[in-house]
Amino acid sequence: KQEVTQIPAALSVPEGENLVLNCSFTDSAIYNLQWFRQDPGKGLTSLLLIQSSQREQTSGRLNASLDKSSGRSTLYIAASQPGDSATYLCAVKSQRGGSEKLVFGKGTKLTVNP
Amino acid sequence: DAGVIQSPRHEVTEMGQEVTLRCKPISGHNSLFWYRQTMMRGLELLIYFNNNVPIDDSGMPEDRFSAKMPNASFSTLKIQPSEPRDSAVYFCASSTGPGRGDQETQYFGPGTRLLVL
């Protein structure tokens, strides 16, 4: 059974700092890995999707990497801003157990202080 | 497009009452997902449909929960009877469907916050 773990559960940083969020998964047989953002009281918004054949994806100040063999992904946020404060969730789409299912980590709650 | 629409946004009910949550997926999307989010267990998939047909309901906690998708633009998740432990945020999501397993993502609605007293 696929399990996804995110460390740390919460992170507080001053504005302008670069930071890294970590995600690990137990089964490397995946179609893709995605990073989502969730604001309080809101739904999830997809930030980056890395296909299993890719190593990284970039969008603006965000960079996500994938090491499928070791079951790890990182989300790098450059020059953090207070508007980046949110919960970030990692999810994998496993090849086993149905091609549509996403398995989520519990998220990292990020606070960027002005 | 208005995105995935869920109603109600908030629901407070008493134990034993029937609760019905509603979802309208993005037009043209063929897959629809129901998730439940709690502090303890995080985000869990309850059931998903492809072309209005339930594909995997292994996440449905028990017989008190049922989901239907009568057509491509509407789905319901029903809890009868409701219990305090059902209190959670319920999300609906949709996607273009299978066939692009490594590329497609899911689009989430704003969720329904359910409190069962």
gemmi code that builds the backbone of each chain (N, CA, C; Angstrom):
import gemmi

chains = {
    "A": [
        ("LYS", (0.842, -1.186, 0.000), (0.000, 0.000, 0.000), (0.884, 1.245, 0.000)),
        ("GLN", (0.587, 2.145, -0.907), (1.372, 3.383, -1.028), (1.140, 4.267, 0.194)),
        ("GLU", (2.202, 4.792, 0.745), (2.122, 5.741, 1.841), (3.000, 6.941, 1.512)),
        ("VAL", (2.489, 8.121, 1.820), (3.197, 9.365, 1.524), (3.407, 10.125, 2.826)),
        ("THR", (4.631, 10.546, 3.054), (4.983, 11.240, 4.287), (5.596, 12.589, 3.957)),
        ("GLN", (5.182, 13.612, 4.700), (5.743, 14.942, 4.488), (6.379, 15.452, 5.776)),
        ("ILE", (7.579, 15.966, 5.616), (8.323, 16.517, 6.738), (8.912, 17.866, 6.314)),
        ("PRO", (8.810, 18.933, 7.180), (8.167, 18.890, 8.491), (6.657, 19.082, 8.378)),
        ("ALA", (5.941, 18.913, 9.478), (4.496, 19.142, 9.473), (4.180, 20.631, 9.439)),
        ("ALA", (5.089, 21.429, 9.995), (4.901, 22.877, 10.000), (6.258, 23.546, 9.916)),
        ("LEU", (6.263, 24.725, 9.298), (7.513, 25.454, 9.082), (7.211, 26.945, 9.106)),
        ("SER", (8.016, 27.676, 9.850), (7.865, 29.132, 9.927), (9.189, 29.767, 9.553)),
        ("VAL", (9.153, 30.682, 8.576), (10.382, 31.303, 8.088), (10.168, 32.799, 7.919)),
        ("PRO", (11.250, 33.593, 7.955), (11.121, 35.026, 7.665), (11.029, 35.252, 6.162)),
        ("GLU", (10.390, 36.323, 5.801), (10.242, 36.680, 4.389), (11.606, 36.771, 3.702)),
        ("GLY", (11.676, 36.290, 2.496), (12.898, 36.367, 1.703), (13.752, 35.109, 1.761)),
        ("GLU", (13.454, 34.248, 2.712), (14.270, 33.036, 2.863), (13.896, 32.004, 1.797)),
        ("ASN", (14.907, 31.260, 1.361), (14.664, 30.102, 0.493), (14.369, 28.905, 1.385)),
        ("LEU", (13.473, 28.019, 0.949), (13.103, 26.898, 1.791), (12.819, 25.649, 0.962)),
        ("VAL", (12.869, 24.512, 1.655), (12.642, 23.218, 1.014), (11.631, 22.420, 1.818)),
        ("LEU", (10.633, 21.902, 1.121), (9.661, 20.998, 1.718), (9.935, 19.593, 1.192)),
        ("ASN", (9.783, 18.615, 2.058), (10.134, 17.248, 1.702), (8.921, 16.325, 1.645)),
        ("CYS", (9.002, 15.358, 0.738), (7.943, 14.369, 0.557), (8.623, 13.029, 0.261)),
        ("SER", (8.143, 11.978, 0.906), (8.653, 10.643, 0.601), (7.485, 9.690, 0.393)),
        ("PHE", (7.703, 8.682, -0.455), (6.661, 7.713, -0.751), (7.278, 6.318, -0.755)),
        ("THR", (6.447, 5.317, -0.457), (6.985, 3.982, -0.197), (7.058, 3.101, -1.445)),
        ("ASP", (6.231, 3.337, -2.451), (6.196, 2.500, -3.653), (6.609, 3.345, -4.850)),
        ("SER", (7.692, 2.963, -5.501), (8.226, 3.772, -6.608), (7.469, 3.576, -7.925)),
        ("ALA", (6.501, 2.668, -7.943), (5.715, 2.446, -9.169), (4.629, 3.519, -9.267)),
        ("ILE", (5.020, 4.692, -9.765), (4.087, 5.821, -9.832), (3.991, 6.335, -11.248)),
        ("TYR", (2.841, 6.948, -11.563), (2.678, 7.648, -12.839), (3.228, 9.059, -12.731)),
        ("ASN", (2.919, 9.713, -11.631), (3.398, 11.065, -11.436), (3.346, 11.445, -9.963)),
        ("LEU", (3.949, 12.577, -9.660), (3.895, 13.162, -8.320), (3.490, 14.609, -8.488)),
        ("GLN", (2.604, 15.067, -7.620), (2.115, 16.434, -7.721), (2.265, 17.143, -6.390)),
        ("TRP", (2.485, 18.444, -6.481), (2.449, 19.311, -5.318), (1.230, 20.220, -5.444)),
        ("PHE", (0.459, 20.271, -4.340), (-0.724, 21.113, -4.278), (-0.532, 22.151, -3.182)),
        ("ARG", (-1.278, 23.232, -3.330), (-1.345, 24.257, -2.297), (-2.777, 24.319, -1.798)),
        ("GLN", (-2.932, 24.432, -0.469), (-4.265, 24.588, 0.120), (-4.261, 25.783, 1.050)),
        ("ASP", (-5.124, 26.754, 0.745), (-5.310, 27.909, 1.614), (-6.440, 27.612, 2.589)),
        ("PRO", (-6.438, 28.246, 3.759), (-7.464, 27.962, 4.773), (-8.874, 28.121, 4.220)),
        ("GLY", (-9.701, 27.114, 4.428), (-11.085, 27.176, 3.976), (-11.271, 27.031, 2.482)),
        ("LYS", (-10.219, 26.659, 1.788), (-10.304, 26.563, 0.331), (-9.966, 25.142, -0.122)),
        ("GLY", (-10.184, 24.912, -1.412), (-9.800, 23.637, -2.001), (-8.322, 23.609, -2.329)),
        ("LEU", (-7.912, 22.563, -3.018), (-6.519, 22.392, -3.384), (-6.273, 22.927, -4.783)),
        ("THR", (-5.110, 23.523, -4.966), (-4.703, 24.013, -6.279), (-3.406, 23.328, -6.670)),
        ("SER", (-3.379, 22.742, -7.859), (-2.171, 22.069, -8.324), (-1.088, 23.098, -8.655)),
        ("LEU", (0.106, 22.881, -8.121), (1.240, 23.776, -8.371), (2.167, 23.217, -9.458)),
        ("LEU", (2.571, 21.982, -9.258), (3.522, 21.353, -10.166), (3.204, 19.871, -10.273)),
        ("LEU", (3.364, 19.326, -11.468), (3.191, 17.901, -11.706), (4.447, 17.380, -12.365)),
        ("ILE", (5.043, 16.354, -11.780), (6.245, 15.746, -12.338), (5.889, 14.343, -12.811)),
        ("GLN", (6.046, 14.098, -14.099), (5.796, 12.758, -14.610), (6.904, 11.819, -14.152)),
        ("SER", (6.608, 10.528, -14.146), (7.559, 9.545, -13.608), (8.878, 9.538, -14.382)),
        ("SER", (8.850, 9.979, -15.634), (10.061, 9.984, -16.451), (10.863, 11.271, -16.287)),
        ("GLN", (10.324, 12.220, -15.537), (10.986, 13.514, -15.371), (11.723, 13.584, -14.037)),
        ("ARG", (12.661, 14.539, -13.959), (13.425, 14.722, -12.732), (12.984, 15.962, -11.966)),
        ("GLU", (12.491, 16.982, -12.705), (12.076, 18.192, -12.026), (11.140, 19.000, -12.898)),
        ("GLN", (10.437, 19.920, -12.227), (9.568, 20.877, -12.899), (9.719, 22.211, -12.187)),
        ("THR", (9.600, 23.285, -12.981), (9.769, 24.627, -12.422), (8.591, 25.494, -12.833)),
        ("SER", (8.163, 26.336, -11.889), (7.136, 27.338, -12.185), (7.431, 28.554, -11.337)),
        ("GLY", (7.933, 29.590, -11.989), (8.272, 30.808, -11.257), (9.297, 30.554, -10.179)),
        ("ARG", (8.935, 30.881, -8.921), (9.866, 30.690, -7.807), (9.827, 29.276, -7.238)),
        ("LEU", (9.037, 28.415, -7.822), (8.889, 27.046, -7.343), (9.653, 26.081, -8.230)),
        ("ASN", (10.324, 25.128, -7.559), (11.001, 24.053, -8.280), (10.763, 22.754, -7.523)),
        ("ALA", (10.244, 21.758, -8.228), (10.009, 20.452, -7.612), (10.903, 19.424, -8.273)),
        ("SER", (11.487, 18.573, -7.461), (12.331, 17.504, -7.973), (11.744, 16.154, -7.604)),
        ("LEU", (12.121, 15.145, -8.368), (11.642, 13.788, -8.127), (12.795, 12.809, -8.276)),
        ("ASP", (13.002, 11.996, -7.235), (13.936, 10.876, -7.288), (13.105, 9.631, -7.038)),
        ("LYS", (12.638, 9.031, -8.135), (11.693, 7.927, -8.005), (12.322, 6.716, -7.324)),
        ("SER", (13.575, 6.453, -7.622), (14.219, 5.243, -7.089), (14.334, 5.287, -5.573)),
        ("SER", (14.538, 6.499, -5.037), (14.658, 6.619, -3.583), (13.340, 6.990, -2.928)),
        ("GLY", (12.318, 7.235, -3.734), (11.006, 7.584, -3.189), (10.966, 8.948, -2.529)),
        ("ARG", (11.587, 9.926, -3.171), (11.642, 11.255, -2.559), (11.344, 12.357, -3.571)),
        ("SER", (10.750, 13.429, -3.038), (10.544, 14.641, -3.814), (10.758, 15.829, -2.899)),
        ("THR", (11.221, 16.925, -3.485), (11.353, 18.165, -2.731), (10.675, 19.287, -3.494)),
        ("LEU", (10.122, 20.220, -2.748), (9.588, 21.452, -3.315), (10.432, 22.593, -2.778)),
        ("TYR", (11.075, 23.287, -3.677), (11.953, 24.404, -3.325), (11.219, 25.700, -3.634)),
        ("ILE", (11.142, 26.570, -2.641), (10.512, 27.878, -2.819), (11.595, 28.934, -2.620)),
        ("ALA", (11.846, 29.714, -3.639), (12.866, 30.753, -3.580), (12.256, 32.072, -3.130)),
        ("ALA", (13.045, 32.820, -2.371), (12.653, 34.175, -1.958), (11.215, 34.212, -1.460)),
        ("SER", (10.965, 33.495, -0.390), (9.590, 33.323, 0.099), (8.940, 34.667, 0.436)),
        ("GLN", (7.605, 34.683, 0.263), (6.796, 35.875, 0.519), (5.648, 35.510, 1.462)),
        ("PRO", (5.104, 36.498, 2.177), (3.960, 36.195, 3.060), (2.797, 35.529, 2.320)),
        ("GLY", (2.619, 35.851, 1.055), (1.561, 35.232, 0.262), (1.780, 33.762, -0.012)),
        ("ASP", (2.970, 33.268, 0.293), (3.233, 31.827, 0.132), (2.702, 31.023, 1.313)),
        ("SER", (2.271, 31.707, 2.358), (1.754, 31.019, 3.540), (0.529, 30.200, 3.169)),
        ("ALA", (0.613, 28.902, 3.420), (-0.448, 27.964, 3.050), (0.011, 26.577, 3.490)),
        ("THR", (-0.839, 25.586, 3.269), (-0.436, 24.205, 3.478), (-0.105, 23.595, 2.124)),
        ("TYR", (1.030, 22.926, 2.041), (1.484, 22.320, 0.795), (1.382, 20.797, 0.920)),
        ("LEU", (0.668, 20.209, -0.014), (0.464, 18.764, -0.005), (1.126, 18.110, -1.200)),
        ("CYS", (1.705, 16.983, -0.939), (2.323, 16.149, -1.953), (1.391, 14.967, -2.219)),
        ("ALA", (1.267, 14.567, -3.477), (0.404, 13.436, -3.814), (1.046, 12.627, -4.926)),
        ("VAL", (0.904, 11.310, -4.848), (1.421, 10.454, -5.912), (0.270, 9.672, -6.542)),
        ("LYS", (0.386, 9.465, -7.831), (-0.563, 8.615, -8.544), (0.127, 7.286, -8.787)),
        ("SER", (-0.322, 6.266, -8.080), (0.326, 4.966, -8.140), (-0.103, 4.180, -9.367)),
        ("GLN", (0.794, 3.391, -9.868), (0.472, 2.496, -10.965), (-0.293, 1.282, -10.474)),
        ("ARG", (-0.169, 1.001, -9.195), (-0.868, -0.148, -8.640), (-2.165, 0.315, -7.983)),
        ("GLY", (-3.171, -0.521, -8.056), (-4.418, -0.246, -7.349), (-5.326, 0.733, -8.060)),
        ("GLY", (-5.177, 0.878, -9.380), (-6.068, 1.787, -10.094), (-5.339, 3.018, -10.564)),
        ("SER", (-5.480, 3.367, -11.821), (-4.665, 4.422, -12.419), (-5.138, 5.817, -12.061)),
        ("GLU", (-6.290, 5.979, -11.411), (-6.807, 7.305, -11.145), (-6.548, 7.798, -9.732)),
        ("LYS", (-6.115, 6.915, -8.859), (-6.080, 7.268, -7.448), (-4.852, 8.092, -7.099)),
        ("LEU", (-5.087, 9.176, -6.357), (-4.023, 9.961, -5.769), (-3.931, 9.618, -4.292)),
        ("VAL", (-2.699, 9.439, -3.805), (-2.460, 9.232, -2.384), (-1.724, 10.463, -1.869)),
        ("PHE", (-2.286, 11.088, -0.859), (-1.772, 12.354, -0.353), (-0.977, 12.186, 0.929)),
        ("GLY", (0.022, 13.051, 1.106), (0.620, 13.233, 2.404), (-0.263, 14.147, 3.238)),
        ("LYS", (0.095, 14.320, 4.508), (-0.727, 15.149, 5.396), (-0.397, 16.628, 5.289)),
        ("GLY", (0.662, 16.939, 4.548), (0.933, 18.337, 4.274), (1.944, 18.975, 5.203)),
        ("THR", (2.517, 20.076, 4.718), (3.391, 20.938, 5.516), (2.740, 22.315, 5.556)),
        ("LYS", (2.467, 22.790, 6.769), (1.890, 24.129, 6.929), (3.012, 25.151, 6.990)),
        ("LEU", (3.056, 26.018, 5.988), (4.118, 27.010, 5.872), (3.607, 28.385, 6.287)),
        ("THR", (4.361, 29.041, 7.141), (4.075, 30.430, 7.519), (5.297, 31.264, 7.173)),
        ("VAL", (5.095, 32.296, 6.362), (6.165, 33.220, 6.003), (5.885, 34.541, 6.702)),
        ("ASN", (6.757, 34.920, 7.588), (6.550, 36.110, 8.415), (7.158, 37.350, 7.773)),
        ("PRO", (6.372, 38.449, 7.722), (6.875, 39.688, 7.106), (8.035, 40.287, 7.902)),
    ],
    "B": [
        ("ASP", (-14.505, 28.850, -17.288), (-15.216, 27.788, -16.571), (-15.252, 28.129, -15.085)),
        ("ALA", (-16.364, 27.769, -14.416), (-16.528, 28.118, -13.016), (-15.746, 27.192, -12.112)),
        ("GLY", (-15.154, 26.154, -12.614), (-14.471, 25.207, -11.769), (-15.442, 24.206, -11.176)),
        ("VAL", (-14.957, 23.398, -10.259), (-15.810, 22.414, -9.587), (-16.662, 23.147, -8.545)),
        ("ILE", (-17.951, 22.875, -8.574), (-18.875, 23.566, -7.677), (-19.419, 22.571, -6.656)),
        ("GLN", (-19.359, 22.954, -5.396), (-19.885, 22.110, -4.332), (-20.921, 22.884, -3.513)),
        ("SER", (-21.920, 22.156, -3.053), (-22.903, 22.751, -2.147), (-23.408, 21.711, -1.169)),
        ("PRO", (-23.775, 22.117, 0.039), (-23.545, 23.454, 0.581), (-22.078, 23.641, 0.937)),
        ("ARG", (-21.665, 24.836, 1.273), (-20.289, 25.072, 1.699), (-20.109, 24.701, 3.168)),
        ("HIS", (-21.167, 24.871, 3.919), (-21.142, 24.509, 5.330), (-22.447, 23.784, 5.669)),
        ("GLU", (-22.326, 22.786, 6.551), (-23.509, 22.035, 6.963), (-23.348, 21.652, 8.424)),
        ("VAL", (-24.326, 22.041, 9.220), (-24.357, 21.636, 10.627), (-25.625, 20.824, 10.818)),
        ("THR", (-25.498, 19.633, 11.367), (-26.652, 18.768, 11.534), (-26.521, 17.998, 12.839)),
        ("GLU", (-27.577, 17.358, 13.211), (-27.568, 16.557, 14.434), (-27.380, 15.084, 14.117)),
        ("MET", (-26.774, 14.397, 15.024), (-26.528, 12.965, 14.861), (-27.825, 12.255, 14.490)),
        ("GLY", (-27.723, 11.357, 13.510), (-28.887, 10.597, 13.081), (-29.578, 11.161, 11.868)),
        ("GLN", (-29.294, 12.420, 11.534), (-29.919, 13.045, 10.373), (-29.223, 12.629, 9.089)),
        ("GLU", (-29.957, 12.724, 7.999), (-29.390, 12.458, 6.673), (-28.723, 13.717, 6.142)),
        ("VAL", (-27.551, 13.532, 5.539), (-26.809, 14.649, 4.960), (-26.548, 14.338, 3.488)),
        ("THR", (-26.782, 15.300, 2.628), (-26.505, 15.134, 1.199), (-25.605, 16.247, 0.726)),
        ("LEU", (-24.461, 15.868, 0.186), (-23.500, 16.814, -0.373), (-23.559, 16.710, -1.887)),
        ("ARG", (-23.393, 17.865, -2.541), (-23.572, 17.911, -3.986), (-22.340, 18.441, -4.686)),
        ("CYS", (-22.154, 17.984, -5.919), (-20.973, 18.381, -6.688), (-21.316, 18.482, -8.160)),
        ("LYS", (-20.831, 19.556, -8.777), (-20.910, 19.715, -10.224), (-19.492, 19.772, -10.746)),
        ("PRO", (-19.061, 18.785, -11.532), (-17.677, 18.787, -12.024), (-17.485, 19.785, -13.161)),
        ("ILE", (-16.248, 19.970, -13.544), (-15.934, 20.829, -14.690), (-16.492, 20.178, -15.959)),
        ("SER", (-17.119, 20.980, -16.788), (-17.714, 20.472, -18.014), (-16.661, 19.810, -18.888)),
        ("GLY", (-16.975, 18.611, -19.351), (-16.052, 17.885, -20.214), (-15.149, 16.916, -19.476)),
        ("HIS", (-15.116, 17.022, -18.156), (-14.314, 16.080, -17.378), (-15.062, 14.763, -17.224)),
        ("ASN", (-14.314, 13.660, -17.330), (-14.941, 12.346, -17.312), (-14.800, 11.609, -15.985)),
        ("SER", (-13.931, 12.110, -15.125), (-13.723, 11.439, -13.838), (-14.084, 12.376, -12.691)),
        ("LEU", (-14.700, 11.800, -11.655), (-15.102, 12.593, -10.493), (-14.709, 11.844, -9.226)),
        ("PHE", (-14.203, 12.597, -8.270), (-13.655, 12.014, -7.047), (-14.295, 12.672, -5.825)),
        ("TRP", (-14.552, 11.880, -4.804), (-14.975, 12.396, -3.495), (-13.887, 12.074, -2.479)),
        ("TYR", (-13.445, 13.121, -1.754), (-12.421, 12.988, -0.720), (-12.978, 13.478, 0.610)),
        ("ARG", (-12.364, 12.994, 1.678), (-12.663, 13.492, 3.022), (-11.341, 13.919, 3.661)),
        ("GLN", (-11.347, 15.087, 4.316), (-10.134, 15.587, 4.966), (-10.379, 15.815, 6.447)),
        ("THR", (-9.553, 15.197, 7.287), (-9.575, 15.414, 8.726), (-8.153, 15.663, 9.201)),
        ("MET", (-8.046, 16.253, 10.373), (-6.715, 16.518, 10.925), (-5.966, 15.211, 11.163)),
        ("MET", (-6.696, 14.209, 11.652), (-6.032, 12.959, 12.031), (-5.562, 12.156, 10.825)),
        ("ARG", (-6.418, 12.064, 9.810), (-6.156, 11.136, 8.705), (-5.754, 11.836, 7.413)),
        ("GLY", (-5.791, 13.158, 7.401), (-5.429, 13.865, 6.178), (-6.513, 13.738, 5.123)),
        ("LEU", (-6.100, 13.747, 3.863), (-7.025, 13.701, 2.732), (-7.128, 12.260, 2.235)),
        ("GLU", (-8.340, 11.729, 2.250), (-8.556, 10.329, 1.875), (-9.574, 10.249, 0.740)),
        ("LEU", (-9.278, 9.415, -0.240), (-10.221, 9.178, -1.331), (-11.331, 8.247, -0.857)),
        ("LEU", (-12.579, 8.678, -1.050), (-13.717, 7.853, -0.674), (-14.172, 6.990, -1.847)),
        ("ILE", (-14.375, 7.618, -2.994), (-14.896, 6.923, -4.164), (-14.565, 7.740, -5.395)),
        ("TYR", (-14.417, 7.076, -6.547), (-14.334, 7.840, -7.776), (-15.129, 7.174, -8.893)),
        ("PHE", (-15.580, 8.029, -9.800), (-16.398, 7.634, -10.933), (-15.637, 7.939, -12.228)),
        ("ASN", (-15.866, 7.101, -13.207), (-15.395, 7.380, -14.558), (-16.580, 7.209, -15.504)),
        ("ASN", (-16.882, 8.257, -16.272), (-18.050, 8.229, -17.147), (-19.314, 7.808, -16.395)),
        ("ASN", (-19.487, 8.371, -15.207), (-20.659, 8.201, -14.353), (-20.743, 6.844, -13.672)),
        ("VAL", (-19.755, 5.999, -13.873), (-19.773, 4.651, -13.292), (-18.807, 4.598, -12.118)),
        ("PRO", (-19.251, 4.105, -10.946), (-18.318, 3.992, -9.824), (-17.235, 2.962, -10.125)),
        ("ILE", (-15.977, 3.375, -9.988), (-14.847, 2.512, -10.317), (-14.227, 1.909, -9.066)),
        ("ASP", (-14.082, 2.722, -8.036), (-13.424, 2.262, -6.809), (-14.091, 2.935, -5.627)),
        ("ASP", (-14.778, 2.142, -4.813), (-15.420, 2.691, -3.612), (-14.789, 2.105, -2.357)),
        ("SER", (-13.587, 1.625, -2.465), (-12.936, 0.968, -1.331), (-12.673, 1.917, -0.174)),
        ("GLY", (-12.703, 3.212, -0.425), (-12.479, 4.176, 0.640), (-13.730, 4.590, 1.385)),
        ("MET", (-14.882, 4.157, 0.922), (-16.127, 4.491, 1.611), (-16.125, 3.794, 2.966)),
        ("PRO", (-16.263, 4.553, 4.044), (-16.035, 3.988, 5.379), (-17.027, 2.903, 5.782)),
        ("GLU", (-18.256, 3.033, 5.429), (-19.238, 2.021, 5.820), (-20.530, 2.249, 5.062)),
        ("ASP", (-21.501, 1.375, 5.335), (-22.735, 1.409, 4.559), (-23.535, 2.685, 4.750)),
        ("ARG", (-23.206, 3.447, 5.740), (-23.932, 4.702, 5.945), (-23.624, 5.711, 4.837)),
        ("PHE", (-22.538, 5.481, 4.126), (-22.126, 6.384, 3.057), (-22.531, 5.801, 1.704)),
        ("SER", (-23.080, 6.651, 0.849), (-23.393, 6.232, -0.514), (-23.163, 7.402, -1.460)),
        ("ALA", (-22.783, 7.103, -2.686), (-22.538, 8.143, -3.680), (-23.179, 7.736, -4.993)),
        ("LYS", (-23.678, 8.753, -5.701), (-24.287, 8.526, -7.002), (-23.812, 9.569, -7.985)),
        ("MET", (-23.866, 9.187, -9.250), (-23.565, 10.142, -10.312), (-24.565, 9.866, -11.430)),
        ("PRO", (-25.739, 10.466, -11.362), (-26.801, 10.176, -12.332), (-26.504, 10.681, -13.735)),
        ("ASN", (-25.652, 11.703, -13.855), (-25.263, 12.194, -15.176), (-23.890, 12.850, -15.081)),
        ("ALA", (-23.384, 13.283, -16.196), (-22.007, 13.778, -16.263), (-21.792, 15.092, -15.539)),
        ("SER", (-22.871, 15.762, -15.134), (-22.705, 17.086, -14.545), (-23.159, 17.153, -13.086)),
        ("PHE", (-23.385, 16.000, -12.455), (-23.893, 16.059, -11.090), (-23.571, 14.781, -10.324)),
        ("SER", (-23.168, 14.970, -9.063), (-22.927, 13.821, -8.190), (-23.351, 14.179, -6.775)),
        ("THR", (-23.760, 13.173, -6.006), (-24.102, 13.366, -4.605), (-23.365, 12.364, -3.733)),
        ("LEU", (-23.062, 12.824, -2.528), (-22.531, 11.953, -1.478), (-23.497, 12.056, -0.311)),
        ("LYS", (-24.037, 10.920, 0.093), (-25.057, 10.920, 1.119), (-24.568, 10.148, 2.339)),
        ("ILE", (-24.870, 10.685, 3.512), (-24.551, 10.017, 4.770), (-25.871, 9.844, 5.536)),
        ("GLN", (-26.207, 8.604, 5.821), (-27.455, 8.320, 6.510), (-27.323, 7.046, 7.335)),
        ("PRO", (-27.450, 7.107, 8.659), (-27.537, 8.314, 9.481), (-26.160, 8.900, 9.777)),
        ("SER", (-26.101, 10.187, 9.982), (-24.819, 10.834, 10.253), (-24.422, 10.638, 11.717)),
        ("GLU", (-23.100, 10.651, 11.949), (-22.542, 10.503, 13.295), (-21.496, 11.594, 13.512)),
        ("PRO", (-21.224, 11.952, 14.778), (-20.231, 13.002, 15.045), (-18.876, 12.727, 14.399)),
        ("ARG", (-18.475, 11.467, 14.285), (-17.168, 11.147, 13.695), (-17.128, 11.386, 12.187)),
        ("ASP", (-18.258, 11.704, 11.597), (-18.286, 12.049, 10.171), (-17.914, 13.518, 9.948)),
        ("SER", (-17.776, 14.274, 11.010), (-17.407, 15.681, 10.876), (-16.056, 15.803, 10.194)),
        ("ALA", (-16.017, 16.556, 9.113), (-14.816, 16.662, 8.284), (-15.108, 17.666, 7.174)),
        ("VAL", (-14.092, 17.900, 6.343), (-14.312, 18.647, 5.104), (-14.338, 17.643, 3.962)),
        ("TYR", (-15.382, 17.711, 3.164), (-15.562, 16.789, 2.041), (-15.293, 17.556, 0.749)),
        ("PHE", (-14.359, 17.037, -0.028), (-13.996, 17.663, -1.296), (-14.456, 16.804, -2.465)),
        ("CYS", (-14.857, 17.486, -3.507), (-15.118, 16.860, -4.789), (-14.044, 17.358, -5.761)),
        ("ALA", (-13.588, 16.481, -6.629), (-12.591, 16.860, -7.634), (-12.968, 16.204, -8.954)),
        ("SER", (-12.510, 16.805, -10.046), (-12.748, 16.181, -11.349), (-11.486, 16.245, -12.197)),
        ("SER", (-11.430, 15.378, -13.185), (-10.290, 15.361, -14.105), (-10.772, 14.910, -15.477)),
        ("THR", (-9.870, 15.031, -16.451), (-10.243, 14.661, -17.817), (-10.435, 13.160, -17.958)),
        ("GLY", (-9.860, 12.383, -17.030), (-10.136, 10.956, -17.054), (-8.922, 10.131, -17.408)),
        ("PRO", (-9.076, 8.814, -17.435), (-7.947, 7.926, -17.673), (-7.448, 8.045, -19.106)),
        ("GLY", (-6.290, 7.486, -19.320), (-5.705, 7.507, -20.650), (-4.493, 8.416, -20.719)),
        ("ARG", (-4.385, 9.328, -19.737), (-3.199, 10.200, -19.684), (-2.650, 10.140, -18.271)),
        ("GLY", (-2.466, 8.921, -17.782), (-2.154, 8.700, -16.375), (-0.995, 9.490, -15.835)),
        ("ASP", (0.002, 9.774, -16.683), (1.165, 10.463, -16.130), (1.080, 11.969, -16.233)),
        ("GLN", (0.050, 12.499, -16.907), (0.012, 13.929, -17.164), (-1.171, 14.655, -16.543)),
        ("GLU", (-2.275, 13.947, -16.314), (-3.454, 14.697, -15.906), (-3.510, 14.917, -14.403)),
        ("THR", (-4.081, 16.054, -14.048), (-4.232, 16.394, -12.643), (-5.701, 16.482, -12.306)),
        ("GLN", (-5.990, 16.638, -11.037), (-7.365, 16.773, -10.573), (-7.614, 18.205, -10.141)),
        ("TYR", (-8.825, 18.664, -10.385), (-9.226, 20.009, -10.019), (-10.237, 19.907, -8.886)),
        ("PHE", (-9.933, 20.597, -7.795), (-10.723, 20.457, -6.580), (-11.745, 21.579, -6.429)),
        ("GLY", (-12.885, 21.218, -5.855), (-13.860, 22.206, -5.431), (-13.455, 22.806, -4.099)),
        ("PRO", (-14.232, 23.789, -3.603), (-13.881, 24.467, -2.349), (-14.180, 23.658, -1.102)),
        ("GLY", (-14.918, 22.557, -1.252), (-15.208, 21.697, -0.107), (-16.490, 22.051, 0.608)),
        ("THR", (-17.018, 21.050, 1.325), (-18.159, 21.233, 2.229), (-17.685, 20.899, 3.628)),
        ("ARG", (-17.810, 21.879, 4.519), (-17.401, 21.660, 5.914), (-18.605, 21.134, 6.670)),
        ("LEU", (-18.526, 19.879, 7.112), (-19.635, 19.216, 7.785), (-19.355, 19.075, 9.270)),
        ("LEU", (-20.324, 19.485, 10.073), (-20.243, 19.315, 11.519), (-21.490, 18.561, 11.963)),
        ("VAL", (-21.272, 17.399, 12.580), (-22.377, 16.594, 13.091), (-22.339, 16.661, 14.615)),
        ("LEU", (-23.414, 17.201, 15.178), (-23.456, 17.404, 16.638), (-24.040, 16.197, 17.365)),
    ],
}
model = gemmi.Model(1)
for chain_id, residues in chains.items():
    chain = gemmi.Chain(chain_id)
    for i, (resn, *xyz) in enumerate(residues, 1):
        res = gemmi.Residue()
        res.name, res.seqid = resn, gemmi.SeqId(i, " ")
        for name, pos in zip(("N", "CA", "C"), xyz):
            atom = gemmi.Atom()
            atom.name, atom.element = name, gemmi.Element(name[0])
            atom.pos, atom.b_iso = gemmi.Position(*pos), 0.0
            res.add_atom(atom)
        chain.add_residue(res)
    model.add_chain(chain)
structure = gemmi.Structure()
structure.add_model(model)
structure.setup_entities()
